[in-house]
Amino acid sequence: SKELKNTSGKLALVASAKLTNEELYLARRLATALGITFVDVVPRVGEPDGILIPEDRNPNTSGARLLGLTAKEPVQNLQSIVSGIKNGTIKGVISLGEDLTTIGLTVSDLKQLQTLIVTAILPDGTTPHATVLLPGAAWAEKRGSMINIKGRLQRLNRAVETPGEVRDDWEILRDLLVQTGTAVALPAIEDVFRSMAQDIEEFAGLNLSKIGDLGINLLQKPELAATLAS
């Protein structure tokens, strides 16, 4: 909170499309609370196999779009963020699970930032230059939900507990949001989903239990679903 208040100039938020819907929802709320307009996710593209492996290698790009963290095609705002950091108009960055040196930023670019708040699970090119470094949880340590490339809402169940002082990313984002004075505490991941369901029409009437083990067709149009089933 103190780091953000001491930043003179524009802020940017770079999120990961590997985060859960709940984490992305809180990230979007945090950006709104701080007046951040430069927001995007980092795309990951690979060669599709035409069967199971898609071109988009991020597991939750659909969730990032629905929750307002990226445009139809990621990198539209990301390019502006990189340019703003390089020319000095962006003075601070919140990086959620991404290495900023992979998007065209140098160590020199990162060092000129007044504020660099980073969540990460392992050291990378960005973590040594963070002004605040917050250890987040790995995918196997999380609960929550994601939306796959076919628009299916799927539930994540925690496989292992987080080690040491590591916290779920949603808890980190929740606490940052509370510090802005624009939100009340959300004690559990179910409370985050409930708040998301109240704010985002597509999630209305749902909760983590209702998703079930097989998921729910959330974004598919009926005619598309019929085509995929045939």
N, C-alpha and C positions, 0 to 999 in steps of 0.2 A: 504493500500500500504506500509506504513512504517512498519507495523507488519510483512509483508511477506519479506521485504528486510532485516529485522533484524534477521531473522531466519537462524541460521547456521546449515545446515544439510538438510536431505531429507524432502520433504513435501508429504502429502497424501491428497486426496480429497475423501470424502464419500458423495455421493449424495443419494437422495431419488427417487425411482421409482414411487413416487406419484407426482413428478414434471411434468410440461408440456414439450412437445418437445422443445419449444423455450428456456425454462430454462435449460434443459439438453444440448442443443446445445451450449449455452453460457458457461455452466460449462465445457464442453469438450474443448472449445476454451481457457478458462482460464487455465485449466490444461496444455494444450499445450504451452501457452505463458509463464507459470512459470516452464516448464520443469518437471512437475509432471507425474511420470510413475505409481505411486500407486493410482489407481482409481477404485472405485466399488460402487455398490448400495447395500442397505440392503434388503435382501429377506424377504417376509412375506408369510408364508405357513399355510394353514388351510385345514380342511376336505371339499372336494368338495361334492356338492349335486347331481351331475350328470345332472343338469338342467340349473340353472342360476349361481350358485356360484362355481367358479373354485378353484383349489388348490392354485394358485398364487393369493394372495390377494392384490398385488400392481396393480394399474390401468394402469401403463405405463412401464412395464418391456420391452415390445416390442420396445417402443421408446428408452429406455435406451440402448438396444442392438444395434439398428440401428445407434444410434448417438455415439457409442463407449464408453459408460460409464460402461458397464459390458460385460462379456463374455457370452457364451451360457447359462451357469449356474452361477448365482450370487453366491458369497462367494469365488470363486477361488482366486481373488485378495484381498478380504476382510480379509481372514485369514492371508495373508502376511502383511497387514496393521496393524492388531492387534498385530502380532508378532513383527513387527518393532517398534511399539510404546512401547511395553513392554521391549524390549531389548535396547531401546534408539537410534536406528539408524534413526528412523523417529522423527524429532524434532518439526514438525508443522502439523496441520490438518485443513482443511477447511471442515466443516460439514454442509451440506445443508438439513435442515429439518429432521435430524435424531438424536436420543439420543444414543450417543456412549456407554453408560453403558449397552445397550441391546445387544451389540455384543461381550461381554466378556472383556470389559475394566472396570477397577475400578477407583474410584475417585483418588487414588494415581497415577495411570497411566496418567490420564488427567492432574493432577497437575504438572507432570514432563515435560510436553510439553512447549516449549518456546512460541509457538503461537497456539492459538485455536480460529479460526474464525467460528462463529456459526450463522446460520439463523434459526429462530424458531418462532412459533406463540404463544406458551405457555411455562411456566417454566417446565423443566424436569431434569433428572439426570446430563445432560451435561451443561446446561445454566449457573449454578452458577460458573463454572470454565472457562468460555470463557474469553479470553483476549480481544476479540471484539464480541459483541452480536448485531445482526442486526435483527430487527423485520420484518418478512416476512408476506405474505398474506395467508389467508385461501383459500380453494378450491373455495368457493362461491364468493370470491372477485377477482377471476382471469379471464383473457381471454387467449386464446391460443388453443393448440391442444394436443391430446394424440392418441396413437395407441393401440387398445384393443387386447386381446389375439388371436383374429381371423384375425389380421392384418388390421383392419379397422381404417382409420384415422378419428377422430372425433373432433369436435370443441367444445370448452368451451366458454360459454358466462357469463360475470359477472352478478351475481344476486344482490349483494350489494356492496357499496363502501367501501374501506378500511378505518378503523378508525384512527384518530389522525395522527401520523407521520409514520404509517406503509406504506411500499412501496411494490410493486410487486417484487417477487424474480428476475424476469428477469431484472428489473431496477437495483437492487443491483448488480447482476452479470455483467450487462453491464458496470456499473461504475467501478467495480473492473478491468474489462478487459481493459477499457480505461486507467486506471492508470498504466497498464503494458506497455503502449505505443505501443501496437500492433494492435489497432483497433480504428476506428472512432466512434463517438457517433451514436447510433441508437435511434432516437427520439420516435418511437412508436413500439408496438408489431408487426404491419404489416411489419415494416422494418426488424425486427428480422426474421420473417418468410421468407421474400424476400431473406435475406442473407443466411438463411438455405437452401432455394430452389436452390441457386446458388452453394452451396458447397456439398449438398447431393443429389445424382442422383434421389433417390426415390421421392423427393419432387419437382423435376423440373417441371415448368409450373403451379404449384399450388399456391394458396394464401388462406388466411382464408375465404374469401368470397366464393371461389369455393368449399370449403369443404361442405358448406351447412348444413342444419339441420340434414340430414340423414347420412352424412359421405361419405367416399370414400374407396373402397377396395384398399388398398395401397400395402400390402405385400402378399395377397393371390395369389397363382398360379391359373390359369383358371380352371384346373381340380379339385382343392380343392373347389373353389367357386361353381362349378357345383354340387359337392357332397353335400355341405352344403345346397344348394338350393333345393335339391331333397328330 
